[in-house]
Amino acid sequence: MTKKITDGMSLINRAIDRRFFLKATAGLGMASMASGLLAAVAHASGGLVALVHTQAAGDAGPVDSMIARLKQLSDEKGFEYRAVYAQDPATYETIFRTLGDAGAAVIVSTFNEVAEPFKALAPSYPNTKWVQLFADPFEPAIPNVVTVSYDYYLGCYLSGIFAARMSKSGKLGFIGGVSIPPINADFNAFKAGVLSVRPDATVTSAFAGSFQDPAKGQEIATQMFSSGIDFIQTDAAATDFGIIAAANEVPGRLVSVLDPAQFPKGPQSVISIVGLDFGTSLYNEVSKALGSGWAGGTHEHTGLGTGVIDFIRSPIFKEQGPAEIVSAAKATEAEIDAARAAILDGSLKVEFNTKL
Amino acid sequence: MEDIVIAILRSATPLVYVTLAGVIAQRAGIWHLGLEGLMISGACATVLGIVLTGSIWAALFWAIAVCVAGSVLFWFVVEKLRANQIIAGLGLTGLGLGGTTLAVQSIFGTQAAVSAPFGLPRLGPAFGAYGSLSILVLLMPVLVLAVWVMLRRTRFGLRLAASGEHPFAARGVGVNPSAMRLAALVMGGALCALAGAELATGSLQIFAQNMTAGRGFMGFAAVIFGAGHPIGATLAALFFAIVGAIGIKAQLIFGDRIPHDLLLGLPYIATVLGIWVSTKLRGGTKAANGFAELRNE
């Protein structure tokens, strides 16, 4: 009797072995995700524009901006849109394939992590226009894919000029989230901007190791400020909140951040931003994709003068900041405008240097 | 110099609270890998509590309630369902990290940072340059001492230790080890809530996804480094905070001459080295053996 039970159990164990269990679970997961997504888009097939964002919404920054502008464009042009959060890279391909199967007209996504799924799937869905924001060019190009890159470092160069003029100590700081090539290039451009107008200044860089660790950001900024640095350019997403908190502790500490939503966090410390308006970029690219003259298989450089990237002074600081700093900031306008114009007409070259 | 000390106290305080939670659990025979999840839950609940109720005390109560509930769930899974405590702990951490994102999204329609209008009460001008620190920083040494007294000088502490080290012997004198573990985890839950509250509202007044950034796991490492002793583990946590501050200072001093990633990794390198050193010490060996026994269960 005992042997029969044991044999029965081993039979069950063989039938439901670990590999089978994992496969079944993965299959069920994929199927349920795909069916949920299909249900959401089925009724919208034909004119659907989908934004697949790989960072969380509610960031008061890029993702929220993209969703808001997509909704605006949807209201203006009368198409259906969906914003889908793809948190796990393992799900990217399934999500894109599901949208492609549903007949989406345009699929927009962000950052280089979606490049491989784009390359794998775009040729299979030639009637769908694929747009990748913040991307490197595809080699070879795919006829129904447009990639867009941003020359954000040019805005950092302008911020460097501004920072050099605003700093009393001549010591400036740069805090990045993670040391990766584009952020290294931002730092180098910021430093070049500083040194272009103040060769005796020093620029110190530090990295938090995360884009979502405000406590670490505060710790780094506190040490920077205590070492005599009086102006910090940030490039660290949510980590910036800690940097702003450190700046708010003592009057006279200045920071330049990333997004206009951060202006109210430091009415007397957040003096400017180097803005990258993903929402406007998405609006421009989707408008083009929905138009008749869309040219696929291309790569677009987006820089200054497009309304997407720029150095912008805080309107809140202008109203609430110390009068002497506000007037000093105003005095830099002509110099920054001249540098911006020189970059645009090609007379001033800013190096894209990713080496620290 | 004051700024550096303030920065170290700021980063050490949440680490010490979460470490104490790990120490109490370890004394009761539980290797608590759910500290990270409870800490992020405490951080999230505090910020949400402030935003929704407008009261820091209601927010702290809410945070403690959430973390205690998480701890009771952990106890139930480990004690009643007989789950492996390492796996259950990691599950609790996953629940905390994912659950906080879901909670914020459900309540505010956002998946990222939520700001609170105010944070924990500060020490105030009477403390000079240290006045910007929260009251939990001042409470930290008191709590460390209290935990030490409780574990080493009270009947409850001895019973807790007996439940962890010799549960059969404890049962023999009428102690219920399972109930003692529940008590330990509940106390740990409250401490994790305070750790999260300090991290999110001690000076920042913000909750961001995954903002604990491994601090719960560092607390767990500090328990091993400190051989499960409240004072030793606290010193280990302080050591990690100091190493972190040195890492930042080194970035500022050496600039680009030393890779930033190496300097950023200093606290984690110190953690590994610390655990290795602790195995060379008597208590550390004891703790490591405890871990080995767990594997053999």
Chai-1 contact restraints between the chains, C-beta under 6 A:
chainA,res_idxA,chainB,res_idxB,connection_type,confidence,min_distance_angstrom,max_distance_angstrom,comment,restraint_id
A,A56,B,Q111,contact,1.0,0.0,6.0,A-B,restraint_1
A,A56,B,A112,contact,1.0,0.0,6.0,A-B,restraint_2
A,A57,B,Q111,contact,1.0,0.0,6.0,A-B,restraint_3
A,G58,B,T110,contact,1.0,0.0,6.0,A-B,restraint_4
A,G58,B,Q111,contact,1.0,0.0,6.0,A-B,restraint_5
A,G58,B,A112,contact,1.0,0.0,6.0,A-B,restraint_6
A,D59,B,A112,contact,1.0,0.0,6.0,A-B,restraint_7
A,S179,B,H260,contact,1.0,0.0,6.0,A-B,restraint_8
A,T204,B,L252,contact,1.0,0.0,6.0,A-B,restraint_9
A,A206,B,Q251,contact,1.0,0.0,6.0,A-B,restraint_10
A,F207,B,H260,contact,1.0,0.0,6.0,A-B,restraint_11
A,G209,B,L264,contact,1.0,0.0,6.0,A-B,restraint_12
A,S210,B,A213,contact,1.0,0.0,6.0,A-B,restraint_13
A,Q212,B,A208,contact,1.0,0.0,6.0,A-B,restraint_14
A,Q212,B,Q209,contact,1.0,0.0,6.0,A-B,restraint_15
A,Q212,B,N210,contact,1.0,0.0,6.0,A-B,restraint_16
A,D213,B,A213,contact,1.0,0.0,6.0,A-B,restraint_17
A,P214,B,L204,contact,1.0,0.0,6.0,A-B,restraint_18
A,P214,B,I206,contact,1.0,0.0,6.0,A-B,restraint_19
A,P214,B,A208,contact,1.0,0.0,6.0,A-B,restraint_20
A,A215,B,L199,contact,1.0,0.0,6.0,A-B,restraint_21
A,E219,B,A7,contact,1.0,0.0,6.0,A-B,restraint_22
A,E219,B,S11,contact,1.0,0.0,6.0,A-B,restraint_23
A,I220,B,I248,contact,1.0,0.0,6.0,A-B,restraint_24
A,T222,B,D3,contact,1.0,0.0,6.0,A-B,restraint_25
A,T222,B,A7,contact,1.0,0.0,6.0,A-B,restraint_26
A,Q223,B,I248,contact,1.0,0.0,6.0,A-B,restraint_27
A,S226,B,D3,contact,1.0,0.0,6.0,A-B,restraint_28
A,A238,B,A113,contact,1.0,0.0,6.0,A-B,restraint_29
A,A238,B,A208,contact,1.0,0.0,6.0,A-B,restraint_30
A,F241,B,I206,contact,1.0,0.0,6.0,A-B,restraint_31
A,G242,B,L204,contact,1.0,0.0,6.0,A-B,restraint_32
A,A245,B,L204,contact,1.0,0.0,6.0,A-B,restraint_33
A,L356,B,D256,contact,1.0,0.0,6.0,A-B,restraint_34
